[in-house]
Amino acid sequence: MKTNILRNIFLSNGVAFASARLLAAAMTSMVLLSVLATSASGGTSDGFLNFSRTPFVHPQPTIITFNAPGAGTGPGQGTIAFAINPAGTISGRYADAGGAIHAIVRTPDGAIIAFDAPGAGTGPRQGTRPFSINPAGVTAGYYNDASGVFHGFMRTPDGAITTFDVPGAGTGPGQGTFAGNINPAEAIAGRYVDASDVAHGFLRAPDGTITTFDAPNAGTGPRQGTFVFTGFCLNPAGAIAGASVDASDVYHGFLRAPDGTITTFDPPGVGTGPGQGTLPLGINEAGTIEGDYIDSNDVNHGFVRALDGTITTFDVPGAGTGPFQGTSPQGINASEVVTGEYVDASDVNHGFVRTKHGALTAFDAPGAGTGPGQGTIPLSNNPADAITGYYIDANDVSHGFLRTP
């Protein structure tokens, strides 16, 4: 079934440098081989290097898995990795044996730091959830307290935590402030749910000033309104990608420019029934938006929207075509490489990577289960094309993973 985390190649400088080093190493090895080995034609060398018979070996991606200390081992428990920054630091969370949620930061050397926001509840499904991490390692997310009310937070690498609530946020269970996106300047975007259970967007400036907004076609009933999903929906320029739910409970995509102008959009083929529509889940530095749309048969399909409004749709080969199956992009990097998951005809999740020009590669984390609702769920990719996310094993326990190119 579709997981609800409500979330050709232009090489970055780091990837290009790494590729150049690999090529240089390969060239050096072949030069040494040509000097030491006799030629296939007669055991002599004519002074020229002939690479026509020498295969180039391309490095294969590697996947490592990890679990936070204290993570529970029962169904619905375990470790989930949400986001990865350019340095390779990962933000995520784990559910303990009692079902309480705790935040983690995993450093590039594999060390895992756990923390809880002050005031976070300790009951089942209560606790701290960091969703986004910026290049400096500052994380943003939300926590729910013992009464089930949600509050936003920001945590700096030295461990200092700042909590906040958006004015107008409700104070009942399931209401409150849902912060989930942070950019390099430490601006934070998200949504808040008011006392009538209506959602509204917000942007918190680095100085703490909060601006609220609503998309033009947002409904005003319970579970309607303006939604800025968690993780990757705020770019360095301050542009925000999100979705509105209209009065008919249909989702529509929107782009909020740094000046506050909001443009709405829907891909071709999108459904117009309740629970169907467009779900933007990420925006990169150039303003390219990725996400999925749900058609009239409740099947998910991927899309990429360029800044000029051009929309490209796609489906991963092997994606199922039944309700709640299909393709669900989750993250996009500066090179417009998209990662996410697809759900096959047996309702099993698998990871994928899509290059800017459309080439698709599928993958599964080792240990991923093969039953309905199990499998591999990538959520984020960084400029070096490292991917993080989680997989659900055969016992329905979640584990974090890191895939490096």
Rosetta blueprint (number, residue, H / E / L):
1 M L
2 K L
3 T L
4 N L
5 I L
6 L L
7 R L
8 N L
9 I L
10 F L
11 L L
12 S L
13 N H
14 G H
15 V H
16 A H
17 F H
18 A H
19 S H
20 A H
21 R H
22 L H
23 L H
24 A H
25 A H
26 A H
27 M H
28 T H
29 S H
30 M H
31 V H
32 L H
33 L H
34 S H
35 V H
36 L H
37 A L
38 T L
39 S L
40 A L
41 S L
42 G L
43 G L
44 T L
45 S L
46 D L
47 G L
48 F L
49 L L
50 N L
51 F L
52 S L
53 R L
54 T L
55 P L
56 F L
57 V L
58 H L
59 P L
60 Q L
61 P L
62 T E
63 I E
64 I E
65 T E
66 F E
67 N L
68 A L
69 P L
70 G L
71 A L
72 G L
73 T L
74 G L
75 P L
76 G L
77 Q L
78 G E
79 T E
80 I E
81 A E
82 F E
83 A E
84 I E
85 N L
86 P L
87 A L
88 G L
89 T L
90 I E
91 S E
92 G E
93 R E
94 Y E
95 A E
96 D L
97 A L
98 G L
99 G L
100 A L
101 I E
102 H E
103 A E
104 I E
105 V E
106 R E
107 T L
108 P L
109 D L
110 G L
111 A L
112 I E
113 I E
114 A E
115 F E
116 D L
117 A L
118 P L
119 G L
120 A L
121 G L
122 T L
123 G L
124 P L
125 R L
126 Q L
127 G E
128 T E
129 R E
130 P E
131 F E
132 S E
133 I E
134 N L
135 P L
136 A L
137 G L
138 V L
139 T E
140 A E
141 G E
142 Y E
143 Y E
144 N E
145 D L
146 A L
147 S L
148 G L
149 V L
150 F E
151 H E
152 G E
153 F E
154 M E
155 R E
156 T L
157 P L
158 D L
159 G L
160 A L
161 I E
162 T E
163 T E
164 F E
165 D L
166 V L
167 P L
168 G L
169 A L
170 G L
171 T L
172 G L
173 P L
174 G L
175 Q L
176 G E
177 T E
178 F E
179 A E
180 G E
181 N E
182 I E
183 N L
184 P L
185 A L
186 E L
187 A L
188 I E
189 A E
190 G E
191 R E
192 Y E
193 V E
194 D L
195 A L
196 S L
197 D L
198 V L
199 A E
200 H E
201 G E
202 F E
203 L E
204 R E
205 A L
206 P L
207 D L
208 G L
209 T L
210 I E
211 T E
212 T E
213 F E
214 D L
215 A L
216 P L
217 N L
218 A L
219 G L
220 T L
221 G L
222 P L
223 R L
224 Q L
225 G E
226 T E
227 F E
228 V L
229 F L
230 T L
231 G L
232 F E
233 C L
234 L E
235 N L
236 P L
237 A L
238 G L
239 A L
240 I E
241 A E
242 G E
243 A E
244 S E
245 V E
246 D L
247 A L
248 S L
249 D L
250 V L
251 Y E
252 H E
253 G E
254 F E
255 L E
256 R E
257 A L
258 P L
259 D L
260 G L
261 T L
262 I E
263 T E
264 T E
265 F E
266 D L
267 P L
268 P L
269 G L
270 V L
271 G L
272 T L
273 G L
274 P L
275 G L
276 Q L
277 G E
278 T E
279 L E
280 P E
281 L E
282 G E
283 I E
284 N L
285 E L
286 A L
287 G L
288 T L
289 I E
290 E E
291 G E
292 D E
293 Y E
294 I E
295 D L
296 S L
297 N L
298 D L
299 V L
300 N E
301 H E
302 G E
303 F E
304 V E
305 R E
306 A L
307 L L
308 D L
309 G L
310 T L
311 I E
312 T E
313 T E
314 F E
315 D L
316 V L
317 P L
318 G L
319 A L
320 G L
321 T L
322 G L
323 P L
324 F L
325 Q L
326 G E
327 T E
328 S E
329 P E
330 Q E
331 G E
332 I E
333 N L
334 A L
335 S L
336 E L
337 V L
338 V E
339 T E
340 G E
341 E E
342 Y E
343 V E
344 D L
345 A L
346 S L
347 D L
348 V L
349 N E
350 H E
351 G E
352 F E
353 V E
354 R E
355 T L
356 K L
357 H L
358 G L
359 A L
360 L E
361 T E
362 A E
363 F E
364 D L
365 A L
366 P L
367 G L
368 A L
369 G L
370 T L
371 G L
372 P L
373 G L
374 Q L
375 G E
376 T E
377 I E
378 P E
379 L E
380 S E
381 N E
382 N L
383 P L
384 A L
385 D L
386 A L
387 I E
388 T E
389 G E
390 Y E
391 Y E
392 I E
393 D L
394 A L
395 N L
396 D L
397 V L
398 S E
399 H E
400 G E
401 F E
402 L E
403 R E
404 T E
405 P L
